[in-house]
Amino acid sequence: MDNPDLARKRSRVVPSFEDIPEALREAPITVTQRRRHKFWLIAGLTGLGVIALFAGFLFATFLSSEPNIITANNSQSKDNPKTPAAAQSGNVSTKQPDIVVGQSGHFAYLEAPPQQLQSITADGRIKLRQPAAQKFKAMVAAARAQGIILVPISGFRSVAEQQHLFFDVKAQRGQAAAERASVSAPPGYSEHHTGYAVDIGDGNVPATNLSPNFENTAAFKWLKANAPRFSFELSFPKNNPQGVSYEPWHWRFVGDRQSLETFYKAKNLDPARK
């Protein structure tokens, strides 16, 4: 009879791999599988690194971006006009939001060179470009011969002078930039910079100077009938395409190629629209 202790030892013998049911067996991991696991582990870590770098780049870009802010200085406020591209060096005006120019319909103009200006008054205070000055003097003489006194109120005006007229008067009247631009061009955008524009009054009725009531004077009626003969036209008639307030006193010279292109070519306006 077999020894009971020996029988118990035999019952505790670990079964071979073949003796384990197939459903419970653990297949050994091959070298190929290890390599495959290592490949996907490296690929996953690399992908996470790329994503982290990209996220960091986006975050840094966000922090570095800033909105455009109009700051103020001694001669500038939030509604200051934009420096026109056409302004000459040495006559740089302050920045201006596009809304001011866009709403008021003004266009940028170059300043007339000083050597091309000629006085149209005895004191030499008011000047126009030489061709415009000569025609204006001839027009004044023709009007006087008929009892009409045409008085020049303003001619060539520098960007610096326009700066005062726009900003200082705006501040005195408590006007917004767009409101001020509807009655006065921002610096760099006035026809007076060209040396071709002139404000005219009636010497017999000075109270109507720079007023819509000027249209009721004999001087204005004479200008409407005769100014074209001297190559002058009304810059801002009623319901003008630019949307600028009606100015019966403001006239401009268009008697040569340069003056005509100054007011029409740059704006891409057809003279027939006037």
GIFEN-V432041 format. One record per residue. N is the residue number from 1. RES is the residue in one small letter. SS is DSSP state (a for helix, b for strand, c for the rest). Layout:
# GIFEN-V432041
n->N res->RES ss->SS
n->N res->RES ss->SS
This chain:
# GIFEN-V432041
n->1 res->m ss->c
n->2 res->d ss->c
n->3 res->n ss->c
n->4 res->p ss->a
n->5 res->d ss->a
n->6 res->l ss->a
n->7 res->a ss->a
n->8 res->r ss->a
n->9 res->k ss->a
n->10 res->r ss->a
n->11 res->s ss->a
n->12 res->r ss->c
n->13 res->v ss->c
n->14 res->v ss->c
n->15 res->p ss->c
n->16 res->s ss->c
n->17 res->f ss->a
n->18 res->e ss->a
n->19 res->d ss->a
n->20 res->i ss->c
n->21 res->p ss->c
n->22 res->e ss->a
n->23 res->a ss->a
n->24 res->l ss->a
n->25 res->r ss->c
n->26 res->e ss->c
n->27 res->a ss->c
n->28 res->p ss->c
n->29 res->i ss->c
n->30 res->t ss->c
n->31 res->v ss->a
n->32 res->t ss->a
n->33 res->q ss->a
n->34 res->r ss->a
n->35 res->r ss->a
n->36 res->r ss->a
n->37 res->h ss->a
n->38 res->k ss->a
n->39 res->f ss->a
n->40 res->w ss->a
n->41 res->l ss->a
n->42 res->i ss->a
n->43 res->a ss->a
n->44 res->g ss->a
n->45 res->l ss->a
n->46 res->t ss->a
n->47 res->g ss->a
n->48 res->l ss->a
n->49 res->g ss->a
n->50 res->v ss->a
n->51 res->i ss->a
n->52 res->a ss->a
n->53 res->l ss->a
n->54 res->f ss->a
n->55 res->a ss->a
n->56 res->g ss->a
n->57 res->f ss->a
n->58 res->l ss->a
n->59 res->f ss->a
n->60 res->a ss->a
n->61 res->t ss->a
n->62 res->f ss->a
n->63 res->l ss->a
n->64 res->s ss->a
n->65 res->s ss->c
n->66 res->e ss->c
n->67 res->p ss->c
n->68 res->n ss->c
n->69 res->i ss->c
n->70 res->i ss->c
n->71 res->t ss->c
n->72 res->a ss->c
n->73 res->n ss->b
n->74 res->n ss->c
n->75 res->s ss->c
n->76 res->q ss->b
n->77 res->s ss->c
n->78 res->k ss->c
n->79 res->d ss->c
n->80 res->n ss->c
n->81 res->p ss->b
n->82 res->k ss->c
n->83 res->t ss->c
n->84 res->p ss->c
n->85 res->a ss->c
n->86 res->a ss->c
n->87 res->a ss->c
n->88 res->q ss->c
n->89 res->s ss->c
n->90 res->g ss->c
n->91 res->n ss->c
n->92 res->v ss->c
n->93 res->s ss->c
n->94 res->t ss->c
n->95 res->k ss->c
n->96 res->q ss->b
n->97 res->p ss->c
n->98 res->d ss->a
n->99 res->i ss->a
n->100 res->v ss->a
n->101 res->v ss->a
n->102 res->g ss->a
n->103 res->q ss->a
n->104 res->s ss->a
n->105 res->g ss->c
n->106 res->h ss->c
n->107 res->f ss->c
n->108 res->a ss->c
n->109 res->y ss->c
n->110 res->l ss->c
n->111 res->e ss->c
n->112 res->a ss->c
n->113 res->p ss->c
n->114 res->p ss->a
n->115 res->q ss->a
n->116 res->q ss->a
n->117 res->l ss->b
n->118 res->q ss->b
n->119 res->s ss->b
n->120 res->i ss->c
n->121 res->t ss->c
n->122 res->a ss->c
n->123 res->d ss->c
n->124 res->g ss->c
n->125 res->r ss->c
n->126 res->i ss->c
n->127 res->k ss->b
n->128 res->l ss->b
n->129 res->r ss->b
n->130 res->q ss->a
n->131 res->p ss->a
n->132 res->a ss->a
n->133 res->a ss->a
n->134 res->q ss->a
n->135 res->k ss->a
n->136 res->f ss->a
n->137 res->k ss->a
n->138 res->a ss->a
n->139 res->m ss->a
n->140 res->v ss->a
n->141 res->a ss->a
n->142 res->a ss->a
n->143 res->a ss->a
n->144 res->r ss->a
n->145 res->a ss->c
n->146 res->q ss->c
n->147 res->g ss->c
n->148 res->i ss->c
n->149 res->i ss->c
n->150 res->l ss->b
n->151 res->v ss->b
n->152 res->p ss->b
n->153 res->i ss->b
n->154 res->s ss->b
n->155 res->g ss->c
n->156 res->f ss->c
n->157 res->r ss->c
n->158 res->s ss->c
n->159 res->v ss->a
n->160 res->a ss->a
n->161 res->e ss->a
n->162 res->q ss->a
n->163 res->q ss->a
n->164 res->h ss->a
n->165 res->l ss->a
n->166 res->f ss->a
n->167 res->f ss->a
n->168 res->d ss->a
n->169 res->v ss->a
n->170 res->k ss->a
n->171 res->a ss->a
n->172 res->q ss->a
n->173 res->r ss->a
n->174 res->g ss->c
n->175 res->q ss->c
n->176 res->a ss->c
n->177 res->a ss->a
n->178 res->a ss->a
n->179 res->e ss->a
n->180 res->r ss->a
n->181 res->a ss->a
n->182 res->s ss->c
n->183 res->v ss->c
n->184 res->s ss->c
n->185 res->a ss->c
n->186 res->p ss->c
n->187 res->p ss->c
n->188 res->g ss->c
n->189 res->y ss->c
n->190 res->s ss->c
n->191 res->e ss->a
n->192 res->h ss->a
n->193 res->h ss->a
n->194 res->t ss->a
n->195 res->g ss->c
n->196 res->y ss->c
n->197 res->a ss->b
n->198 res->v ss->b
n->199 res->d ss->b
n->200 res->i ss->b
n->201 res->g ss->b
n->202 res->d ss->b
n->203 res->g ss->c
n->204 res->n ss->c
n->205 res->v ss->c
n->206 res->p ss->a
n->207 res->a ss->a
n->208 res->t ss->a
n->209 res->n ss->c
n->210 res->l ss->c
n->211 res->s ss->c
n->212 res->p ss->a
n->213 res->n ss->a
n->214 res->f ss->a
n->215 res->e ss->a
n->216 res->n ss->a
n->217 res->t ss->c
n->218 res->a ss->a
n->219 res->a ss->a
n->220 res->f ss->a
n->221 res->k ss->a
n->222 res->w ss->a
n->223 res->l ss->a
n->224 res->k ss->a
n->225 res->a ss->a
n->226 res->n ss->a
n->227 res->a ss->a
n->228 res->p ss->a
n->229 res->r ss->a
n->230 res->f ss->a
n->231 res->s ss->c
n->232 res->f ss->b
n->233 res->e ss->b
n->234 res->l ss->b
n->235 res->s ss->b
n->236 res->f ss->b
n->237 res->p ss->c
n->238 res->k ss->c
n->239 res->n ss->c
n->240 res->n ss->c
n->241 res->p ss->c
n->242 res->q ss->c
n->243 res->g ss->c
n->244 res->v ss->c
n->245 res->s ss->c
n->246 res->y ss->c
n->247 res->e ss->b
n->248 res->p ss->b
n->249 res->w ss->b
n->250 res->h ss->b
n->251 res->w ss->b
n->252 res->r ss->b
n->253 res->f ss->b
n->254 res->v ss->c
n->255 res->g ss->c
n->256 res->d ss->c
n->257 res->r ss->a
n->258 res->q ss->a
n->259 res->s ss->a
n->260 res->l ss->a
n->261 res->e ss->a
n->262 res->t ss->a
n->263 res->f ss->a
n->264 res->y ss->a
n->265 res->k ss->a
n->266 res->a ss->c
n->267 res->k ss->c
n->268 res->n ss->c
n->269 res->l ss->c
n->270 res->d ss->c
n->271 res->p ss->a
n->272 res->a ss->a
n->273 res->r ss->a
n->274 res->k ss->c
